[in-house]
Amino acid sequence: MLTKFKGVTGSQVKLTISLQVFAPAADSFKVMCNIDGRARQVVSIEGKDRLGNMRIVGAHNNNMAP
């Protein structure tokens, strides 16, 4: 599996990191990781396939390394 960094949007308080994931035997999909900058926590991780279908991949109250 290969992951490509696509960009960062938002502020230091509310940050969104975009990635594109390439799986060997499946279609690629985009992942948006929403981060609470004050608490240093991942708020949500959402995956979006080529057709625009969104699915929650995981994460709630996961601490990030300082």
CYANA upper distance limits for C-alpha pairs under 8 A (distance plus 0.5 A):
  1 MET  CA     21 VAL  CA      7.60
  1 MET  CA     22 PHE  CA      6.24
  1 MET  CA     23 ALA  CA      5.21
  1 MET  CA     24 PRO  CA      6.70
  2 LEU  CA     21 VAL  CA      6.36
  2 LEU  CA     22 PHE  CA      5.54
  2 LEU  CA     23 ALA  CA      7.07
  3 THR  CA     19 LEU  CA      7.11
  3 THR  CA     20 GLN  CA      6.16
  3 THR  CA     21 VAL  CA      5.00
  3 THR  CA     22 PHE  CA      6.67
  4 LYS  CA     19 LEU  CA      6.08
  4 LYS  CA     20 GLN  CA      5.57
  4 LYS  CA     21 VAL  CA      6.91
  5 PHE  CA     18 SER  CA      7.00
  5 PHE  CA     19 LEU  CA      5.17
  5 PHE  CA     20 GLN  CA      7.04
  6 LYS  CA     17 ILE  CA      8.23
  6 LYS  CA     18 SER  CA      5.70
  6 LYS  CA     19 LEU  CA      5.55
  6 LYS  CA     20 GLN  CA      7.16
  7 GLY  CA     17 ILE  CA      6.49
  7 GLY  CA     18 SER  CA      5.79
  7 GLY  CA     19 LEU  CA      7.70
  8 VAL  CA     15 LEU  CA      7.64
  8 VAL  CA     16 THR  CA      6.22
  8 VAL  CA     17 ILE  CA      5.09
  8 VAL  CA     18 SER  CA      6.76
  9 THR  CA     15 LEU  CA      6.54
  9 THR  CA     16 THR  CA      5.79
  9 THR  CA     17 ILE  CA      7.13
 10 GLY  CA     14 LYS  CA      6.31
 10 GLY  CA     15 LEU  CA      5.23
 10 GLY  CA     16 THR  CA      6.64
 11 SER  CA     15 LEU  CA      6.01
 12 GLN  CA     37 GLY  CA      5.99
 12 GLN  CA     38 ARG  CA      8.37
 13 VAL  CA     36 ASP  CA      6.41
 13 VAL  CA     37 GLY  CA      4.76
 13 VAL  CA     38 ARG  CA      6.16
 14 LYS  CA     34 ASN  CA      7.83
 14 LYS  CA     35 ILE  CA      6.48
 14 LYS  CA     36 ASP  CA      5.75
 14 LYS  CA     37 GLY  CA      6.29
 15 LEU  CA     34 ASN  CA      6.38
 15 LEU  CA     35 ILE  CA      5.59
 15 LEU  CA     36 ASP  CA      7.14
 15 LEU  CA     37 GLY  CA      7.24
 16 THR  CA     32 MET  CA      6.91
 16 THR  CA     33 CYS  CA      6.01
 16 THR  CA     34 ASN  CA      5.08
 16 THR  CA     35 ILE  CA      6.68
 17 ILE  CA     32 MET  CA      6.19
 17 ILE  CA     33 CYS  CA      5.61
 17 ILE  CA     34 ASN  CA      7.15
 18 SER  CA     30 LYS  CA      7.54
 18 SER  CA     31 VAL  CA      6.26
 18 SER  CA     32 MET  CA      5.17
 18 SER  CA     33 CYS  CA      6.98
 19 LEU  CA     30 LYS  CA      6.18
 19 LEU  CA     31 VAL  CA      5.62
 19 LEU  CA     32 MET  CA      6.99
 20 GLN  CA     28 SER  CA      7.39
 20 GLN  CA     29 PHE  CA      6.21
 20 GLN  CA     30 LYS  CA      4.85
 20 GLN  CA     31 VAL  CA      6.56
 21 VAL  CA     28 SER  CA      5.95
 21 VAL  CA     29 PHE  CA      5.90
 21 VAL  CA     30 LYS  CA      6.64
 21 VAL  CA     31 VAL  CA      7.78
 22 PHE  CA     26 ALA  CA      8.13
 22 PHE  CA     27 ASP  CA      7.40
 22 PHE  CA     28 SER  CA      4.95
 22 PHE  CA     29 PHE  CA      7.35
 23 ALA  CA     27 ASP  CA      7.12
 23 ALA  CA     28 SER  CA      6.64
 27 ASP  CA     49 ASP  CA      8.08
 27 ASP  CA     50 ARG  CA      8.06
 28 SER  CA     49 ASP  CA      7.38
 28 SER  CA     50 ARG  CA      7.72
 29 PHE  CA     47 GLY  CA      7.12
 29 PHE  CA     48 LYS  CA      6.06
 29 PHE  CA     49 ASP  CA      4.93
 29 PHE  CA     50 ARG  CA      6.72
 30 LYS  CA     47 GLY  CA      6.09
 30 LYS  CA     48 LYS  CA      5.51
 30 LYS  CA     49 ASP  CA      6.81
 31 VAL  CA     45 ILE  CA      7.28
 31 VAL  CA     46 GLU  CA      5.98
 31 VAL  CA     47 GLY  CA      4.85
 31 VAL  CA     48 LYS  CA      6.69
 32 MET  CA     45 ILE  CA      6.21
 32 MET  CA     46 GLU  CA      5.72
 32 MET  CA     47 GLY  CA      6.96
 33 CYS  CA     42 VAL  CA      7.57
 33 CYS  CA     43 VAL  CA      8.17
 33 CYS  CA     44 SER  CA      6.46
 33 CYS  CA     45 ILE  CA      5.00
 33 CYS  CA     46 GLU  CA      7.04
 34 ASN  CA     42 VAL  CA      6.53
 34 ASN  CA     43 VAL  CA      5.91
 34 ASN  CA     44 SER  CA      5.76
 34 ASN  CA     45 ILE  CA      6.81
 35 ILE  CA     40 ARG  CA      7.52
 35 ILE  CA     41 GLN  CA      6.31
 35 ILE  CA     42 VAL  CA      5.00
 35 ILE  CA     43 VAL  CA      5.80
 35 ILE  CA     44 SER  CA      7.77
 36 ASP  CA     40 ARG  CA      6.12
 36 ASP  CA     41 GLN  CA      5.82
 36 ASP  CA     42 VAL  CA      6.77
 36 ASP  CA     43 VAL  CA      6.74
 37 GLY  CA     41 GLN  CA      7.44
 40 ARG  CA     63 ASN  CA      6.68
 40 ARG  CA     64 MET  CA      5.93
 40 ARG  CA     65 ALA  CA      8.10
 40 ARG  CA     66 PRO  CA      7.64
 41 GLN  CA     61 ASN  CA      6.47
 41 GLN  CA     62 ASN  CA      6.01
 41 GLN  CA     63 ASN  CA      5.14
 41 GLN  CA     64 MET  CA      5.88
 42 VAL  CA     59 ALA  CA      7.03
 42 VAL  CA     60 HIS  CA      6.97
 42 VAL  CA     61 ASN  CA      6.89
 42 VAL  CA     62 ASN  CA      6.06
 42 VAL  CA     63 ASN  CA      7.18
 42 VAL  CA     64 MET  CA      7.38
 43 VAL  CA     59 ALA  CA      7.02
 43 VAL  CA     60 HIS  CA      5.88
 43 VAL  CA     61 ASN  CA      6.94
 43 VAL  CA     62 ASN  CA      8.12
 44 SER  CA     56 ILE  CA      8.15
 44 SER  CA     58 GLY  CA      6.92
 44 SER  CA     59 ALA  CA      5.68
 44 SER  CA     60 HIS  CA      6.52
 45 ILE  CA     56 ILE  CA      6.69
 45 ILE  CA     57 VAL  CA      6.00
 45 ILE  CA     58 GLY  CA      5.97
 45 ILE  CA     59 ALA  CA      6.53
 46 GLU  CA     54 MET  CA      7.24
 46 GLU  CA     55 ARG  CA      6.26
 46 GLU  CA     56 ILE  CA      5.04
 46 GLU  CA     57 VAL  CA      5.79
 46 GLU  CA     58 GLY  CA      7.77
 47 GLY  CA     54 MET  CA      6.15
 47 GLY  CA     55 ARG  CA      5.73
 47 GLY  CA     56 ILE  CA      6.62
 47 GLY  CA     57 VAL  CA      6.45
 48 LYS  CA     52 GLY  CA      6.22
 48 LYS  CA     53 ASN  CA      5.98
 48 LYS  CA     54 MET  CA      4.96
 48 LYS  CA     55 ARG  CA      6.91
 49 ASP  CA     53 ASN  CA      6.05
 49 ASP  CA     54 MET  CA      7.31
